[in-house]
Amino acid sequence: MAQHKLSLEVPETSTDWVMRIMDTSSYSEDIAVDCPILEVTLPGFRYSVQFNDPVINKDFTLNLTACDLEVQTQNCGTSFSGLPDGVYVIKYSVAPNNVVFVEYNHLRITKALATYNEVLCDLDLAACEPDVDVTKKLQELRKIRMYLDAAKAKVETCHEPKKGMELYSYAVKLLGKFNCKSC
């Protein structure tokens, strides 16, 4: 029996004001692709923002901003608010929408990674073996990055968003301590 195999990709971006969602589905040539609906629920929200035709169609790629996701209502197109890190619930369906759908939890870690990269930029690294102090900092940064990776795995693969957010929060706390100039 012919059927669609729905799939989405949400790559990590370095731009805090955009979230990219790409349709990577395999569609059956024997069945029409009707009534596509994309629903995105932001962290801390109970209701999703819906996108349908003509924005959503077969093989779509969307770059969503705070205005698109309805968390920014003024100066859209001229000023771009950052999107929050956290767990986004993303659901994509086609007709019959209650049967043919896929749903993902996506942990956005863009702001945490920006802070992580700033810390890396501040390190005095050279193309040689670092001194003891820098080596210790690199080990701590590897640990922080591993917590961020583990948080994404808990949310996106293990389907444990609460545990993932605990790990994310701990990693951000460690980054804050690491980056603190007056602690």
N, C-alpha and C positions, 0 to 999 in steps of 0.2 A: 504494500500500500504506500503510495507516494505521500510524503509529508515534508514540511519545512523543519529545518534544524536551526533554531534561533540561537544567536550568540552575539555578545557585545564585548568590546574592549574599551577600557577606560585607562589610558596611559597616564602615568605620573607626568605632570608638566611642571616646568620651573616658573611659570607665570601664575601668580597667586590670584589673578582676576579672571581666569578662564579654566573651564573644565571641558576636556574633549571626550566625546562619546562617539564610537565608531561601530557601525553594523558590520559584523563579520559572519553573518548567517549564511547558511547554505539553503537556497530556496529551490523547491521542486518546480520543474518546468510544467508539471501537470496541474498545478493548483495556482489560482490567482493569489496575489498578495494584496489583500483588502484590509481596510480599516487599521492601518498600523497606528499604534499608540505607544509613546514613550512616557513613562512616569518617573519623576525624580523627586525623592523626598530628602530634604537637607537635614543635617544633624540637628537634633532637638525639635524638629517639626513633626507634626502628626499627619499633615496632609501633603500630598504630592502636587507638583506642577506638571501639567499634562501637555504633551506636544503631539499633534496629529498631522494629517495631510494638510498642506503640501510640504511642511517642514520635515516631516518624517516620511520617508519612502525607502524603497529597497536600496541597500548599500549606502545609507546616509552617513555623513560625518557632521557632527555638530560641535561647535565651539560655544559653550554656554557661559554667559556672564551672570553677574548678580542681578542685572536687569531681567535677563531671560528667566532666571529662577525666582523672580519677584521678591528679592530681599533688598533691592535697590529700586527706588521709584522716582528719583529725581536725577537730572543731569545724565540720563542714559545716552550713550553715544559720545559724550564729551568727558565724563568722569567715570572711572571704573573702580568700584569697590572690590576689595579682595573677598574671595570665597573662603569660608571657614574650613579648617581642617576638621576631620571627624568622619563618622560613618554616614555615607549616602546610600539610600536604598534606591536601586534603579531597576525598573521593570519595563520590559518590552514585549508587546503582544501584537498578533495579527489575527484576523477573523478565522475562526470563532475565538474571540479574545479571552474567554474564560477557560479555553482548552489549550490554545497555542500561545505559550508565553514562556519567558525566562526572567528570573529575578536574581539580582546580585546585591551583595553588600560590598561597597567600595570604601576603603579607608583612604581618605585624602590626607597626605602628609606633606604637602607642598611647603607650608610655612616652617615646619620642623626641619625639613631638608635645607631650606634657605639658611636657617640659623646654623645648622650643621656645616654647611659650606662656608659660611662666614668665619666660623671657628677654624676651619682648615686653612682659610686664607690668612688668618692671623698667625698661624704657626710658622716659625722660622725653619723651613725645610730646605735642604740642599740635596744634590744628587750624590749623597754619601750617607754612611751610617749616622743616624742622629745621636745626639748626646743622651744621657740618662733621663733628663727632664723631658725632652721632646718625645723620647720613646714611651715614657709613662703616659704622656698626653695622647699619643697615638693609640695606645692600648685602651685607654678610657673611651676615646672616640669610636674605636671598633666595637666596643661593648654597647655604646649608645646606638650605633647604626644597627647592631644585631637586635636590640630591643625594638627599633622601628620596623625592621624586617619581620620580626616575630609578631608584632602587633598586626601588620598587614596580613600575615598568614592566618592568624587567629580569626580575623574578621572575614577575609575573602575566601579562604580555603576550608578552615575548620568550622565556619559558621558560628563563631562565638564572639559576637560584637562587644559584649560587655568586658570579657577578658582582654580582647584586643585593645579596647580603649584604656583599660588599666595599664597595659604595657606601654601604650603610646604616651599616656600622661606621665608615667615614670621616666621614659626617655626624655620627654620635654623638660621634666624637673632636673634630670642630670645635665642636660644641655644648659639650662639656666644657671646651675651651679658652676659648670665649666666655664661659661662665658661671663660670669660675674666679675666685675672689675673692683668692686668695693666690699666683697664678702669677707 
